[in-house]
Amino acid sequence: MNPVLAAGQLIVSVALCLAILLQSRGSGLGGTFGGDSAVYRSRRGIERRLWQFTIVLIVLFSLFSLTSYLLNTGTAA
């Protein structure tokens, strides 16, 4: 495996885990710090940016994984 590709995948995976853990299930980021909202609302501000950043990280992780697979299929184990 290419060491640069492996390092990139590792960095993206750690960032993806952190981004997912920062998102509080059901209540949004505001509920993490004591805010309570029983009404459905859309994501705004930092919650929206965190959501978009998570999607970008998922795409990057998928691309790293696919590239790693394609580069390693031609080599014998």
Backbone as JSON Lines, residues from 0, in Angstrom:
{"i":0,"aa":"M","n":[0.84,-1.18,0.0],"ca":[0.0,0.0,0.0],"c":[0.89,1.24,0.0]}
{"i":1,"aa":"N","n":[0.47,2.21,-0.74],"ca":[1.18,3.48,-0.83],"c":[1.13,4.18,0.53]}
{"i":2,"aa":"P","n":[2.29,4.55,1.1],"ca":[2.27,5.17,2.44],"c":[1.56,6.53,2.47]}
{"i":3,"aa":"V","n":[1.64,7.28,1.4],"ca":[0.94,8.58,1.37],"c":[-0.56,8.36,1.36]}
{"i":4,"aa":"L","n":[-1.01,7.37,0.6],"ca":[-2.43,7.05,0.53],"c":[-2.93,6.53,1.88]}
{"i":5,"aa":"A","n":[-2.13,5.7,2.53],"ca":[-2.51,5.17,3.85],"c":[-2.59,6.28,4.89]}
{"i":6,"aa":"A","n":[-1.62,7.19,4.87],"ca":[-1.64,8.31,5.82],"c":[-2.84,9.22,5.58]}
{"i":7,"aa":"G","n":[-3.15,9.49,4.33],"ca":[-4.31,10.31,4.0],"c":[-5.6,9.67,4.46]}
{"i":8,"aa":"Q","n":[-5.71,8.37,4.26],"ca":[-6.91,7.66,4.69],"c":[-7.03,7.66,6.21]}
{"i":9,"aa":"L","n":[-5.92,7.52,6.9],"ca":[-5.93,7.55,8.36],"c":[-6.36,8.92,8.89]}
{"i":10,"aa":"I","n":[-5.82,9.97,8.32],"ca":[-6.17,11.33,8.75],"c":[-7.65,11.62,8.49]}
{"i":11,"aa":"V","n":[-8.13,11.24,7.31],"ca":[-9.53,11.47,6.98],"c":[-10.45,10.65,7.89]}
{"i":12,"aa":"S","n":[-10.05,9.42,8.21],"ca":[-10.9,8.59,9.07],"c":[-11.0,9.15,10.49]}
{"i":13,"aa":"V","n":[-9.9,9.66,11.03],"ca":[-9.93,10.27,12.36],"c":[-10.8,11.53,12.35]}
{"i":14,"aa":"A","n":[-10.64,12.36,11.32],"ca":[-11.46,13.58,11.21],"c":[-12.93,13.23,11.05]}
{"i":15,"aa":"L","n":[-13.23,12.16,10.3],"ca":[-14.62,11.73,10.12],"c":[-15.22,11.25,11.43]}
{"i":16,"aa":"C","n":[-14.47,10.51,12.2],"ca":[-14.96,10.06,13.52],"c":[-15.24,11.25,14.43]}
{"i":17,"aa":"L","n":[-14.36,12.21,14.44],"ca":[-14.58,13.4,15.28],"c":[-15.79,14.21,14.82]}
{"i":18,"aa":"A","n":[-15.95,14.34,13.51],"ca":[-17.09,15.1,12.99],"c":[-18.4,14.41,13.33]}
{"i":19,"aa":"I","n":[-18.42,13.09,13.28],"ca":[-19.64,12.36,13.62],"c":[-19.93,12.45,15.12]}
{"i":20,"aa":"L","n":[-18.9,12.36,15.93],"ca":[-19.1,12.44,17.37],"c":[-19.54,13.84,17.83]}
{"i":21,"aa":"L","n":[-19.18,14.86,17.08],"ca":[-19.61,16.22,17.44],"c":[-21.09,16.46,17.18]}
{"i":22,"aa":"Q","n":[-21.67,15.63,16.34],"ca":[-23.09,15.8,16.04],"c":[-23.91,15.05,17.06]}
{"i":23,"aa":"S","n":[-24.72,15.78,17.79],"ca":[-25.56,15.18,18.81],"c":[-26.82,14.64,18.16]}
{"i":24,"aa":"R","n":[-27.13,13.39,18.42],"ca":[-28.25,12.74,17.76],"c":[-29.58,13.33,18.2]}
{"i":25,"aa":"G","n":[-30.37,13.78,17.22],"ca":[-31.71,14.24,17.47],"c":[-31.82,15.68,17.94]}
{"i":26,"aa":"S","n":[-30.87,16.19,18.67],"ca":[-31.04,17.53,19.22],"c":[-30.13,18.56,18.58]}
{"i":27,"aa":"G","n":[-29.18,18.15,17.78],"ca":[-28.29,19.1,17.14],"c":[-27.17,19.53,18.06]}
{"i":28,"aa":"L","n":[-26.32,20.38,17.57],"ca":[-25.16,20.81,18.33],"c":[-25.56,21.69,19.51]}
{"i":29,"aa":"G","n":[-26.67,22.41,19.42],"ca":[-27.12,23.26,20.51],"c":[-27.49,22.47,21.75]}
{"i":30,"aa":"G","n":[-28.02,21.26,21.57],"ca":[-28.4,20.43,22.7],"c":[-27.21,19.9,23.47]}
{"i":31,"aa":"T","n":[-26.06,19.88,22.84],"ca":[-24.86,19.4,23.5],"c":[-24.46,20.32,24.64]}
{"i":32,"aa":"F","n":[-24.71,21.6,24.49],"ca":[-24.3,22.58,25.49],"c":[-25.46,23.07,26.36]}
{"i":33,"aa":"G","n":[-26.51,22.29,26.46],"ca":[-27.59,22.63,27.38],"c":[-28.83,23.18,26.74]}
{"i":34,"aa":"G","n":[-28.81,23.51,25.47],"ca":[-30.02,24.0,24.82],"c":[-30.97,22.86,24.55]}
{"i":35,"aa":"D","n":[-32.27,23.08,24.71],"ca":[-33.25,22.03,24.5],"c":[-34.28,22.51,23.5]}
{"i":36,"aa":"S","n":[-34.55,21.68,22.5],"ca":[-35.52,22.05,21.5],"c":[-36.38,20.83,21.17]}
{"i":37,"aa":"A","n":[-37.66,20.91,21.49],"ca":[-38.56,19.81,21.21],"c":[-39.18,19.94,19.82]}
{"i":38,"aa":"V","n":[-38.95,21.04,19.16],"ca":[-39.53,21.31,17.85],"c":[-38.49,21.01,16.77]}
{"i":39,"aa":"Y","n":[-38.96,20.39,15.68],"ca":[-38.04,20.14,14.56],"c":[-37.63,21.46,13.94]}
{"i":40,"aa":"R","n":[-36.35,21.57,13.66],"ca":[-35.85,22.77,13.0],"c":[-34.72,22.37,12.06]}
{"i":41,"aa":"S","n":[-34.43,23.24,11.13],"ca":[-33.37,22.95,10.18],"c":[-32.02,23.3,10.79]}
{"i":42,"aa":"R","n":[-30.97,22.75,10.19],"ca":[-29.62,23.03,10.67],"c":[-29.23,24.45,10.23]}
{"i":43,"aa":"R","n":[-28.62,25.16,11.14],"ca":[-28.16,26.51,10.82],"c":[-26.78,26.72,11.41]}
{"i":44,"aa":"G","n":[-26.05,27.65,10.8],"ca":[-24.76,28.05,11.34],"c":[-23.75,26.92,11.36]}
{"i":45,"aa":"I","n":[-23.17,26.72,12.54],"ca":[-22.09,25.74,12.67],"c":[-22.61,24.31,12.49]}
{"i":46,"aa":"E","n":[-23.86,24.05,12.84],"ca":[-24.43,22.72,12.65],"c":[-24.47,22.36,11.17]}
{"i":47,"aa":"R","n":[-24.86,23.33,10.36],"ca":[-24.93,23.1,8.92],"c":[-23.53,22.89,8.33]}
{"i":48,"aa":"R","n":[-22.58,23.7,8.75],"ca":[-21.21,23.55,8.26],"c":[-20.6,22.22,8.68]}
{"i":49,"aa":"L","n":[-20.89,21.79,9.9],"ca":[-20.41,20.5,10.38],"c":[-21.03,19.36,9.58]}
{"i":50,"aa":"W","n":[-22.31,19.48,9.26],"ca":[-22.99,18.48,8.43],"c":[-22.36,18.41,7.05]}
{"i":51,"aa":"Q","n":[-22.11,19.56,6.43],"ca":[-21.5,19.6,5.11],"c":[-20.06,19.07,5.15]}
{"i":52,"aa":"F","n":[-19.32,19.41,6.19],"ca":[-17.95,18.93,6.36],"c":[-17.93,17.4,6.51]}
{"i":53,"aa":"T","n":[-18.92,16.85,7.21],"ca":[-19.01,15.41,7.37],"c":[-19.25,14.73,6.03]}
{"i":54,"aa":"I","n":[-20.1,15.31,5.21],"ca":[-20.36,14.74,3.88],"c":[-19.11,14.78,3.02]}
{"i":55,"aa":"V","n":[-18.36,15.87,3.08],"ca":[-17.1,15.97,2.33],"c":[-16.12,14.91,2.8]}
{"i":56,"aa":"L","n":[-16.03,14.71,4.1],"ca":[-15.13,13.69,4.65],"c":[-15.54,12.28,4.22]}
{"i":57,"aa":"I","n":[-16.84,12.02,4.16],"ca":[-17.32,10.71,3.71],"c":[-16.91,10.47,2.26]}
{"i":58,"aa":"V","n":[-17.06,11.49,1.42],"ca":[-16.67,11.36,0.01],"c":[-15.16,11.14,-0.1]}
{"i":59,"aa":"L","n":[-14.38,11.91,0.65],"ca":[-12.92,11.74,0.62],"c":[-12.5,10.35,1.09]}
{"i":60,"aa":"F","n":[-13.12,9.87,2.16],"ca":[-12.78,8.55,2.66],"c":[-13.12,7.47,1.63]}
{"i":61,"aa":"S","n":[-14.26,7.63,0.98],"ca":[-14.64,6.67,-0.06],"c":[-13.65,6.69,-1.23]}
{"i":62,"aa":"L","n":[-13.23,7.88,-1.62],"ca":[-12.26,7.99,-2.72],"c":[-10.91,7.38,-2.34]}
{"i":63,"aa":"F","n":[-10.44,7.64,-1.12],"ca":[-9.19,7.04,-0.65],"c":[-9.3,5.51,-0.65]}
{"i":64,"aa":"S","n":[-10.42,4.99,-0.16],"ca":[-10.6,3.55,-0.09],"c":[-10.67,2.93,-1.48]}
{"i":65,"aa":"L","n":[-11.41,3.55,-2.38],"ca":[-11.52,3.04,-3.74],"c":[-10.18,3.08,-4.47]}
{"i":66,"aa":"T","n":[-9.44,4.17,-4.31],"ca":[-8.12,4.29,-4.93],"c":[-7.16,3.26,-4.38]}
{"i":67,"aa":"S","n":[-7.2,3.06,-3.08],"ca":[-6.34,2.05,-2.46],"c":[-6.67,0.66,-2.98]}
{"i":68,"aa":"Y","n":[-7.93,0.36,-3.12],"ca":[-8.35,-0.94,-3.64],"c":[-7.9,-1.12,-5.08]}
{"i":69,"aa":"L","n":[-8.11,-0.1,-5.9],"ca":[-7.74,-0.21,-7.31],"c":[-6.24,-0.33,-7.52]}
{"i":70,"aa":"L","n":[-5.45,0.33,-6.7],"ca":[-4.0,0.24,-6.82],"c":[-3.47,-1.1,-6.32]}
{"i":71,"aa":"N","n":[-4.18,-1.73,-5.39],"ca":[-3.69,-2.99,-4.81],"c":[-4.24,-4.23,-5.5]}
{"i":72,"aa":"T","n":[-5.2,-4.1,-6.4],"ca":[-5.75,-5.27,-7.06],"c":[-4.77,-5.85,-8.09]}
{"i":73,"aa":"G","n":[-3.91,-5.02,-8.63],"ca":[-2.96,-5.5,-9.62],"c":[-1.73,-6.13,-9.03]}
{"i":74,"aa":"T","n":[-1.49,-5.93,-7.73],"ca":[-0.28,-6.49,-7.09],"c":[-0.6,-7.81,-6.42]}
{"i":75,"aa":"A","n":[0.36,-8.7,-6.42],"ca":[0.17,-10.0,-5.76],"c":[0.46,-9.85,-4.26]}
{"i":76,"aa":"A","n":[-0.32,-10.57,-3.47],"ca":[-0.16,-10.46,-2.02],"c":[0.94,-11.3,-1.49]}
